[in-house]
Amino acid sequence: MSSRECSLPRAAARLGTSVDALRRLIQRRARLVRGLLEARFDGIRAWKRGRKWAVVFGSAWLCAGNEPRWLDIEQVAASVNRTVAAVRKALGRCANCRAACVLRMGQHVFSARRFAGRWRLLERVSAGAVS
């Protein structure tokens, strides 16, 4: 594997989903391209090598070249002491059904992206730290 590629378990951990769920999602979206089974969706590319999948994250999923661990709505709600419904409502207001947005909740600022119809969030920098 090259330095940009990662295994399916590692990709699932970074996206905050299970390995089986990510594998099923990739398999549903996979197409045969020039003799290679490949899936491209939501800024992620995966292809089959023998019996295993290799995954590469697009630049929208990277933070300064690193592959951060993205959180789901429940984890974010717990960290900012809000309900899941409040976080969903805030995402609905800021996103206007787009695939990505910036969410501000109090002193917390998150990058938000859709992955397979579900939101994944990454805390960027707290609003109190910005001068």
Secondary structure, 3 states (H helix, E strand, C coil): CCCCCEEHHHHHHHHCCCHHHHHHHHHHHCEEECCEEEEEECCEEEEEECCEEEEEECHHHCECCECCCCECHHHHHHHCCCCHHHHHHHHHHHHCCCCEEEEEECCEEEEEEEECCEEEEEECCCHHHCC
